[in-house]
Amino acid sequence: MTSTRCWVPEPIPVAKVSPLLLNLAPTWAAYRTLTGLRLVHFLTDEGTEGIKVPTIGNRWPLDPITIREQIRRRT
């Protein structure tokens, strides 16, 4: 019997996401000044995307699956 396993990404602290985005597109001006708090504001209802980013002890874990679902709904 063959086992089918699906890799599920774990949430990543939003403070670690902004440097990753800068590495992805270093010439994009918006990423140069992006911080974890600015990213949380952008993603939440106060910002533009309407994605809930939970707070756990002053850390905001960002779930990649939630981001992918939001992108899928947009397109």
C-alpha positions in Angstrom: 0.0 0.0 0.0 1.3 3.4 -0.9 1.1 6.2 1.6 0.2 9.6 0.3 1.6 12.4 2.4 0.9 16.1 1.8 3.4 18.6 3.1 1.6 21.3 5.1 3.6 24.5 5.7 3.7 25.8 9.2 2.9 29.3 10.1 5.9 31.7 10.0 6.3 34.8 12.1 5.4 37.8 10.1 8.6 39.5 11.0 10.5 36.8 9.1 8.3 37.3 6.0 9.3 40.9 5.2 13.0 40.1 4.7 12.0 37.1 2.5 9.9 39.3 0.3 12.8 41.7 0.0 15.1 38.9 -1.1 12.4 37.8 -3.6 12.1 41.3 -5.2 14.9 43.6 -4.0 14.2 46.3 -6.5 10.5 46.8 -5.6 10.4 49.9 -3.5 7.5 48.7 -1.3 9.5 45.8 0.0 12.5 48.0 1.0 10.6 49.7 3.8 8.3 46.8 4.7 8.4 45.7 8.4 6.4 43.0 10.2 4.0 45.5 11.6 3.4 47.1 8.3 2.8 43.8 6.7 0.3 42.8 9.4 -1.6 46.1 8.9 -1.6 45.6 5.1 -3.0 42.0 5.5 -5.7 42.7 8.1 -9.1 44.3 7.6 -7.5 47.7 8.4 -5.3 47.2 5.4 -6.4 46.0 2.0 -6.4 42.2 1.9 -8.7 41.3 4.8 -6.6 38.4 6.1 -6.8 37.6 9.8 -3.3 37.5 11.3 -3.5 36.2 14.9 -1.4 37.7 17.7 0.3 35.3 20.0 2.6 37.0 22.6 3.4 40.0 20.4 4.2 37.6 17.5 2.0 37.3 14.4 2.2 33.8 12.9 1.3 34.0 9.2 -0.2 30.9 7.7 0.9 30.3 4.1 -2.3 28.3 3.4 -4.5 31.3 4.4 -2.5 33.5 2.0 -2.8 31.0 -0.8 -6.6 30.8 -0.3 -6.9 34.6 -0.3 -5.0 34.8 -3.6 -7.1 32.0 -5.1 -10.3 34.0 -4.1 -9.0 37.1 -5.7 -8.3 35.6 -9.1 
